Amino acid sequence: MSSHVSTAFSKRFSKLKQSMIDEFEHIDSLDSGSPESSLLPESEASAPRKDVLHFDPASNVRKPLSEGAYRPEPAVLVLREMCVNHYGGSCDRCVRACPMGCIEIGQGGIPRVDREGCTLCGICLGVCDAFTSNDVTMADLAVRMRRASQRGDGVVVTCPLNIDEGFRPAGNVVEVPCLAALSPEFWTALLAQGIDLSIAADLSRCVDCVRGGDVAEILYTHAIETAQLWVGESISFMDEVPEDRGLVGEFASEGHFDRRGAFAHIAGGVADVTTGEYRRRNSAVLQDFYERRDRMRANARLIGSSLPEGNRFVAGGVSKRSMQPKRRLLQEAIEERPEIGERVTIQVSATDVEKCAQHLDCTRCCPTGARLPNAQTGLLDYDMRYCIGCALCVAACSEAAVSMREQPASVLVAVNPDGGSGDALHVFGDGGQRS
């Protein structure tokens, strides 16, 4: 082939490849919006620190921001409404888990994060749903890992310690700040969906890690072993992060292609892109992914968070139930693989209907709305799916009618979505008291 033709082909191929990258990055940007991102005050926002890696697995290539582009400095945020201390609890799990000692319990029992000392390891996100990142949420991360699995190569998870400067990971590699940022429920949800998961890491480096410290190894080991036990599937380990070989290297390394055949295959692929055949060939995979994503989002809207309801029996006149992210991930896993529900036990509250005097003190301290006054009758309405086992209701009940019980997690899906009777839904009133 003449150098003139080769040069023309290279320019054409580079242009087409870049247009494809731009298109998929545009899709990523549409899917990565997060309500938590708006919680960072604009006065605290600035250009990202160069010494801090963004918790942003949407792109494995670190690119400088264009001049004048706005992006808040990466930060860990505390969602007050998700913290049990906001409702009278005394939890300090986040304080004990932080390897840098950068979290303290502040006024009103709400955790405060020292941003100067915070290394953005994400461990607090893994241990408590009251923490999130202004860069990406766990829900975003789960969606992106599902998307990465559509390549058919499985998903490889790693951390910055294992990616040297200038190294370009393969497209199915997802980089997180620390493996300990991922909870047992997170791993369980992905394994339950049949995603082939691997961890690429030199685990000996964890000992000297200045980001996650000694606690990181304990937490990620527990999370991975727990998820494997719950699902009955394994997460594999590899010593090195797969490298992005590029399109030419990927085809040329296939055993059934010689160099001429590989080049012809690439040329045919470029022609497919030009004519639209590439899009048609891959539309089935993309359609399947987006259908699954839409079902997941619809399910989250239906079950994960109820719509606000006018309720004259609560302060403010509006009641709502909110499912915390870890509970939602576990529920999704059980919906995919019902047998998981029998392997997992959860702590939930239960009410002795003979003792309950309907004072409703338990509803005023419930952080998720699992316990609410029924909007029609004003009597106790309890939905076990939203109970996180914080036991605040036990302490609040003056009649000692509430206790904690261990239940199989299968109760999280054993409910009539229309609000009828079921193992997880308990409504007190109209002569239909259930415990």
C-alpha positions in Angstrom: 0.0 0.0 0.0 1.4 3.4 -0.9 2.3 5.9 1.8 -0.3 8.3 0.4 -3.1 5.8 0.8 -1.9 4.8 4.3 -1.7 8.4 5.4 -5.2 9.1 4.1 -6.6 6.0 5.8 -4.9 6.9 9.1 -6.4 10.4 9.1 -9.8 9.1 8.2 -9.7 6.4 10.8 -8.5 8.8 13.6 -11.3 11.2 12.8 -14.0 8.4 12.9 -12.6 7.0 16.1 -12.6 10.4 17.8 -16.2 11.0 16.7 -17.2 7.6 18.2 -15.4 8.5 21.5 -17.1 11.9 21.6 -20.5 10.3 21.0 -20.1 7.7 23.8 -18.8 10.4 26.2 -21.9 12.4 25.4 -24.0 9.4 26.4 -22.0 9.1 29.6 -22.6 12.7 30.4 -26.4 12.3 30.0 -26.5 9.3 32.4 -24.2 10.6 35.1 -26.3 13.4 36.5 -26.7 13.1 40.3 -28.9 15.1 42.6 -26.2 15.0 45.3 -23.8 17.0 43.0 -25.8 20.2 43.6 -25.2 20.0 47.4 -21.8 21.5 47.1 -22.0 25.3 47.8 -20.6 27.2 44.8 -18.5 29.3 47.1 -16.6 26.1 48.1 -16.0 25.0 44.5 -12.7 25.5 42.7 -10.6 23.8 40.1 -9.7 20.2 40.9 -6.5 19.6 42.9 -3.9 18.0 40.7 -2.8 15.6 43.5 -6.3 14.1 43.9 -7.8 11.5 41.6 -11.4 12.0 40.8 -13.9 9.3 41.8 -14.9 9.2 38.2 -14.8 5.8 36.4 -16.8 7.1 33.4 -13.4 7.7 31.7 -10.2 5.9 32.2 -8.2 8.6 30.6 -7.4 11.6 32.7 -8.0 14.8 30.6 -7.3 18.4 31.6 -10.4 20.5 31.8 -10.8 23.0 29.0 -10.0 26.6 30.0 -12.9 28.2 31.7 -14.7 24.9 32.4 -16.4 24.6 35.8 -16.0 21.6 37.9 -16.2 21.6 41.7 -13.3 20.3 43.7 -13.8 16.6 44.6 -15.3 16.3 48.0 -17.1 13.9 50.3 -20.6 15.1 51.3 -22.7 14.2 54.2 -26.5 13.8 53.6 -28.0 14.9 56.9 -31.4 13.2 56.1 -29.7 9.8 55.7 -27.8 9.9 59.0 -29.5 8.2 62.0 -28.0 10.7 64.3 -30.2 13.4 62.8 -33.1 11.5 64.3 -31.6 11.0 67.7 -29.2 8.1 67.1 -25.6 7.9 68.3 -23.8 6.1 65.5 -20.0 6.7 65.0 -19.2 4.0 62.5 -17.9 6.6 60.0 -15.5 8.0 62.6 -14.1 4.6 63.4 -13.8 3.7 59.7 -12.0 6.8 58.5 -8.3 5.9 58.1 -7.1 9.5 58.4 -9.3 10.5 61.4 -10.9 13.2 59.3 -14.5 12.6 60.4 -15.9 13.9 63.7 -19.4 14.1 65.1 -20.4 17.7 65.0 -23.4 19.7 66.2 -26.6 17.8 66.3 -24.7 14.5 66.0 -24.1 15.1 62.2 -20.7 13.9 61.0 -18.3 16.6 59.7 -15.5 15.9 57.2 -12.1 17.7 57.4 -11.6 18.4 53.7 -8.0 19.4 54.1 -7.0 16.0 55.6 -9.5 13.9 53.5 -7.7 11.7 51.0 -11.0 10.9 49.1 -10.5 7.2 49.7 -14.3 6.7 49.7 -14.3 4.3 52.7 -17.0 6.3 54.4 -19.2 5.8 51.4 -18.7 2.1 51.7 -19.8 1.9 55.4 -22.7 4.4 55.5 -25.3 5.7 53.0 -25.2 9.1 54.6 -21.9 9.8 52.7 -21.6 10.5 49.0 -19.3 12.2 46.5 -20.0 15.3 44.5 -18.2 13.5 41.6 -20.3 10.3 41.4 -22.7 8.3 43.6 -22.6 4.5 44.1 -25.7 4.3 41.9 -23.8 6.0 39.1 -20.9 3.7 39.6 -23.1 0.6 39.5 -24.6 1.7 36.2 -21.2 2.4 34.7 -19.9 -1.0 35.7 -22.9 -2.6 34.2 -22.2 -0.7 31.0 -18.5 -1.8 31.0 -19.7 -5.4 31.2 -21.5 -5.0 27.9 -18.1 -5.3 26.2 -18.2 -9.0 26.9 -14.8 -9.0 28.7 -16.1 -8.8 32.2 -15.4 -5.9 34.5 -11.9 -5.3 36.1 -11.8 -3.2 39.2 -8.6 -1.5 40.4 -7.4 1.5 42.4 -4.9 4.3 41.6 -2.0 2.4 43.3 -2.0 0.0 40.4 -2.1 2.4 37.5 1.2 4.1 36.7 1.4 7.6 35.2 0.9 7.4 31.4 -0.6 3.9 31.6 -3.9 3.5 29.7 -6.2 0.8 31.1 -8.4 -1.3 28.9 -12.0 -0.1 28.4 -13.5 -2.6 30.8 -11.3 -1.4 33.7 -13.0 0.7 36.4 -10.8 2.7 38.7 -12.1 3.5 42.2 -10.3 5.5 44.9 -10.1 2.4 47.1 -11.5 -1.1 47.0 -12.8 -0.5 50.5 -15.2 2.1 49.1 -17.4 -0.7 47.7 -19.9 -2.4 50.1 -20.9 -6.0 50.3 -24.3 -5.0 48.8 -22.6 -3.3 45.9 -20.6 -6.4 45.0 -23.6 -8.6 45.6 -25.8 -6.7 43.2 -23.3 -6.9 40.4 -22.6 -10.6 40.9 -26.3 -11.4 41.0 -26.7 -9.9 37.6 -24.1 -12.4 36.2 -21.4 -9.8 35.7 -17.9 -11.4 35.5 -15.9 -9.4 38.1 -12.2 -9.3 38.6 -9.9 -7.3 40.9 -6.6 -6.2 39.4 -4.3 -5.2 42.2 -1.0 -5.9 43.9 -2.6 -6.3 47.4 0.8 -6.1 49.1 0.7 -2.3 48.2 -2.2 -1.9 50.5 0.1 -2.1 53.6 1.9 1.1 52.6 -1.2 2.9 51.1 -1.4 6.5 52.4 -5.0 6.8 51.2 -6.8 3.9 52.8 -4.5 2.8 55.5 -4.7 -0.5 57.4 -8.5 -0.4 57.7 -8.9 -0.6 53.9 -7.7 -4.2 53.6 -9.9 -5.3 56.4 -13.0 -3.7 54.9 -12.6 -4.8 51.3 -11.7 -8.3 52.3 -14.9 -8.5 54.4 -17.0 -7.0 51.6 -15.8 -9.3 48.9 -16.0 -12.5 51.0 -19.5 -11.6 52.2 -20.7 -10.9 48.7 -19.2 -14.2 47.4 -20.9 -16.1 50.3 -24.3 -14.4 49.7 -24.3 -15.0 45.9 -22.4 -18.2 45.6 -20.2 -16.8 42.9 -16.5 -15.8 42.9 -14.6 -12.6 42.2 -11.3 -13.4 40.6 -8.0 -11.7 41.1 -5.2 -10.7 38.7 -1.8 -9.2 39.4 -1.8 -6.6 36.5 -4.3 -4.2 35.1 -5.2 -5.0 31.5 -3.8 -2.4 29.1 -5.7 -0.7 26.3 -4.1 -2.2 23.2 -6.0 0.0 20.8 -8.1 -1.2 18.0 -5.1 -2.2 15.8 -3.4 -4.2 18.6 -6.7 -5.9 19.6 -7.4 -7.2 16.1 -3.7 -8.0 15.3 -3.3 -10.1 18.3 -6.2 -12.4 17.4 -4.9 -15.8 16.5 -7.0 -16.2 13.4 -5.8 -13.0 11.8 -2.4 -12.4 10.1 -1.2 -8.9 9.7 -2.9 -8.4 6.3 -6.1 -10.0 7.6 -6.1 -7.8 10.7 -5.7 -4.7 8.5 -8.6 -5.8 6.2 -10.8 -6.4 9.2 -10.1 -2.9 10.6 -10.7 -1.4 7.2 -14.0 -3.3 7.0 -14.9 -2.0 10.5 -14.3 1.6 9.5 -16.5 1.1 6.4 -19.2 -0.3 8.7 -18.9 2.9 10.9 -19.1 5.1 7.8 -22.2 3.3 6.4 -24.0 2.9 9.8 -23.6 -0.8 9.8 -21.5 -0.7 13.0 -24.4 1.0 14.8 -26.9 -1.5 13.5 -24.7 -4.5 14.5 -24.3 -3.2 18.1 -27.8 -1.7 18.5 -29.1 -5.0 20.0 -26.5 -4.8 22.8 -27.2 -1.1 23.4 -30.9 -1.6 23.3 -30.7 -4.4 25.9 -28.6 -2.3 28.2 -30.9 0.7 28.0 -33.9 -1.4 28.5 -32.3 -2.9 31.6 -31.3 0.5 32.8 -34.8 1.9 32.3 -36.3 -1.0 34.2 -33.9 -0.4 37.0 -34.7 3.3 37.2 -38.4 2.6 37.1 -38.0 0.1 39.9 -36.0 2.6 41.9 -38.8 5.2 41.5 -41.5 2.7 42.4 -39.8 0.9 45.3 -36.6 2.9 46.2 -38.5 6.1 47.0 -42.2 6.6 47.4 -43.9 9.7 46.1 -44.6 12.4 48.7 -48.2 12.0 50.0 -50.4 14.5 51.7 -50.7 13.4 55.3 -52.4 15.5 57.9 -51.0 13.2 60.7 -47.4 14.3 60.2 -45.6 17.6 60.8 -45.6 19.6 57.5 -48.5 17.7 56.1 -46.4 15.5 53.8 -45.0 12.0 54.3 -42.5 10.0 52.2 -40.5 6.8 52.4 -36.9 6.6 51.2 -34.9 3.5 50.6 -31.2 3.8 51.4 -28.8 2.8 48.5 -27.4 -0.3 50.2 -30.8 -1.7 50.9 -31.9 -1.0 47.3 -28.8 -2.8 45.9 -29.6 -5.8 48.1 -33.2 -5.8 47.0 -32.2 -5.7 43.4 -29.9 -8.7 43.9 -32.7 -10.7 45.5 -35.0 -9.9 42.7 -32.4 -11.2 40.3 -31.5 -14.3 42.4 -34.2 -15.1 45.0 -32.0 -17.7 46.7 -29.8 -14.8 48.0 -32.7 -13.7 50.2 -32.4 -17.0 52.2 -28.6 -16.6 52.7 -28.8 -13.1 54.0 -30.3 -12.0 57.4 -31.3 -8.5 58.3 -32.3 -6.8 61.5 -35.7 -5.1 61.3 -38.2 -3.8 63.8 -41.4 -5.6 64.8 -44.4 -4.3 66.7 -46.4 -6.2 69.4 -50.0 -5.1 68.4 -51.3 -6.0 71.8 -49.0 -3.5 73.5 -49.1 -0.8 70.8 -51.1 2.2 72.0 -50.8 4.2 68.7 -48.8 7.0 70.3 -46.7 7.0 67.0 -43.5 8.1 68.7 -41.8 5.5 66.6 -42.9 7.3 63.4 -41.3 10.6 64.5 -37.8 9.1 64.8 -37.8 6.8 61.8 -35.1 8.0 59.4 -36.5 6.3 56.3 -40.2 6.6 56.8 -40.6 2.8 57.2 -42.9 3.8 60.1 -45.5 6.4 59.2 -49.0 7.3 60.3 -51.4 6.0 57.6 -52.6 9.0 55.6 -56.2 7.9 55.8 -56.6 6.5 59.3 -53.7 8.1 61.2 -52.7 4.6 62.6 -49.3 3.0 62.3 -48.3 2.0 58.8 -45.1 0.0 58.7 -43.2 -1.2 55.6 -40.4 -3.5 56.5 -38.6 -3.0 53.1 -37.5 0.5 54.3 -36.4 -0.5 57.8 -32.6 -0.3 58.3 -32.5 -1.8 61.8 -31.4 1.4 63.5 -33.6 0.5 66.6 -34.5 4.2 67.2 -38.1 3.1 67.3 -37.4 0.6 70.1 -36.0 3.4 72.3 -38.8 5.8 71.4 -41.7 3.5 72.3 -43.1 4.2 75.8 -45.1 1.0 75.8 -42.1 -1.3 75.0 -44.2 -2.6 72.0 -41.3 -2.4 69.5 -38.4 -4.9 69.3 -35.8 -6.0 66.9 -35.9 -9.2 65.0 -33.7 -11.1 62.7 -35.4 -11.9 59.3 -34.3 -13.5 56.1 -33.7 -10.8 53.5 -36.3 -12.4 51.3 -38.9 -10.4 53.1 -37.7 -7.3 51.2 -39.4 -8.6 48.0 -42.3 -10.4 49.6 -44.8 -7.6 49.3 -47.8 -6.7 47.2 -46.8 -3.5 45.3 -50.4 -2.3 45.4 -50.2 -2.0 49.2 -52.1 -5.2 50.0 -51.2 -7.7 52.6 -47.8 -9.3 52.4 -44.8 -10.4 54.6 -43.1 -7.0 54.4 -46.1 -4.6 54.8 -47.9 -4.1 58.0 -50.8 -1.7 58.4 -52.5 -1.1 61.7 -56.1 0.0 61.4 -59.5 -0.9 60.0 -59.5 -4.1 62.1 -56.6 -5.5 60.2 -53.8 -5.4 62.7 -50.8 -7.5 61.6 -47.5 -8.0 63.2 
